[in-house]
Every structure is written in C-alpha cells, then in structure tokens.
Amino acid sequence: MIPRLLLALAAPLLLVGCFLSPGKFTSELELLRDGTFAYRYDGEIHFMGLKQLSQAAAANEAGEEVAFEPLPCRDESDDYAERECSEEELAQQRTNWEAEQERNLNNAEREAAMMKTMFGGLDPADPKAAEELTTRLQRLRGWERVVYKGDGLFDVLFTTHGQLDHDFIFPVMEGMPMGNTFVQAILRKEGVIRIEAPGFAAQDPDSPNSAGMGGLFAAMAMSGSASGSASGPGDSEDSQPPSLPIPDGTFRIVTDGEILANNTDEGPQTSGDRKVLEWVVNPRTRQAPSALIRFVP
C-alpha cells in the first residue's frame, strides 16, 4: 500500500523535475571579461528516493492480487442494522469493485510510464537502473567522475569551460527532461549576466522546487514510518525509513566583471584582480544564491 502511495505522490513531482538534490559539495563558477567561463561541481548528488521509487515501481509491476470482498449491507428501516445482501446488491458491489481495479491498473501503468520518462527510458524497477545511469553519465562530456554509492547517492566531479556565448545550466543529462537546476547563467543584453542557483536552496518559498521536494520528503517519510521506523535486530535494510539528503557545501562566483547585485551575507571579497562571492549552503538556506554581473566591452 505505502509503496503505491509513494509512487502516486512522487510521480507528478518527478515530472516537474523535483528529484535532484545536492549533498556534500563544492561548486564554483568563474566568469571573466574576455568572455570565458569555467564551472566545477565536486561532490554528491542525490537522485531523490531512487531506491524507494524503484520499490514502488516494482510493487506496481508485480500487481498485488486483491480478492473481492463484499461490504456489509444495511437495513435503512431498522437503525441501519447489518443484514444479508441480495444477489443484485452483491452483483453491483462486484461491478463497482472491478471498475476500481481497472482504474488502479491504468493509473499504475501511467505512473510507471512517467517514471521511465523521467529516468530517460530507464526502468527504475530494474535493480541495474542505477548502474546504467552511472554509465550514461560517464559517457557525457564534463562528467569526469561518477560513482554510485547506493540509495540514490552519486559522487561526481563535473567540470566545463569555454566561451560563454550562450546560457549555461547545470546539471543537464542526456535523454532526461530538464530537472531542477542547481546553477544557471542567463545572458542579458549590454554585457549583463544573471546567475542563479535555485538547486542550492530547497527552502526558498519562491523556488519552484520547494513545494515539490517537500511533498516528496513527506511521501518518503510516510513510506519509512509505515514500513517500520523503529529499528530492531531483525529489521532489514529495506524496512528502514529512507534517509533524506542534507545539502552541505559552498557555491562561489569568481569574476573580474562589475558586480551589480548579489545576495551574499558578506558581499564581494577581493582576490588579486578578481572579486569573489561565496554562499554557504545548508538545510537552513532559505534564499537561492543570485548575482548580477556586467562586463563592459
């Protein structure tokens, strides 16, 4: 029951990309006057609830056998006392039950298809899904290290550099819909660049990721409590409540451009001929890092 509930709650959240979260990490974006940029993310990325969602998808595909059990009939003329159902009433109950089972099956198939779409065609019910996802990321340019640590946790090193003549977004994963963005640099006219890091502030009330991640957290917590959150000597690993990712890291912007605006606590710091903006990211981070930088030709 709970795996199905988890999938039902999580599937629509996955469609809007609320399924990635940073763990322990360092991240740095360098923007220079000559138009070059460099970006680095070194640390953990959580695919939210990958193990639990895999279990939920497997439960749906297994198709739990549910036998029809008639409900008691009541005598409306005698204080709703329970009575024996007529053949017509039993037949109507069975018809209603069969229709509900058909709806449940259709919903399960639709949710399984949603899951596969979110994971780029991978079947999350497949125990090798995480291994295949690792292989896919390792094939992509910039992903220099991708190690699966279990329970939806990946240890990665991503680096890239070049001319910033187009918008930049991290992460982007081949075959997968755009998920919640960790960092983005958006080019404006007149040499202005806006940098935002919505993925580094799950509690930001203005972030589109906040409500979705909160809902998934709630679904995961329900799954853990229902499966036996009080651990004991005989508890299996799968019976333990799922651990929720805790962001813990720093995000820095290094630039020789003019900083027009930023929401750091300390403001820009000087390092040689460059300025440095730094944000500490943790579970208490409520506002997504942002900055506005101008480069005069």
HELIX and SHEET records of a PDB file:
HELIX    1   1 ILE A    2  LEU A   15  1                                  14    
HELIX    2   2 LEU A   50  ALA A   62  1                                  13    
HELIX    3   3 GLU A   87  MET A  118  1                                  32    
HELIX    4   4 ALA A  129  ARG A  139  1                                  11    
HELIX    5   5 PRO A  198  PHE A  200  5                                   3    
HELIX    6   6 PRO A  208  ALA A  226  1                                  19    
HELIX    7   7 GLU A  237  SER A  239  5                                   3    
SHEET    1   A 7 TRP A 143  GLY A 150  0                                        
SHEET    2   A 7 LEU A 153  GLN A 163 -1                                        
SHEET    3   A 7 THR A  36  PHE A  47 -1                                        
SHEET    4   A 7 LEU A  20  LEU A  31 -1                                        
SHEET    5   A 7 ASP A 248  THR A 255  1                                        
SHEET    6   A 7 ARG A 274  VAL A 281 -1                                        
SHEET    7   A 7 GLN A 269  SER A 271 -1                                        
SHEET    1   B 2 CYS A  73  ASP A  75  0                                        
SHEET    2   B 2 ALA A  81  ARG A  83 -1                                        
SHEET    1   C 5 PHE A 168  PHE A 170  0                                        
SHEET    2   C 5 VAL A 183  LEU A 187 -1                                        
SHEET    3   C 5 VAL A 192  GLU A 196 -1                                        
SHEET    4   C 5 SER A 290  ARG A 294 -1                                        
SHEET    5   C 5 GLU A 258  ASN A 262 -1                                        
END                                                                             
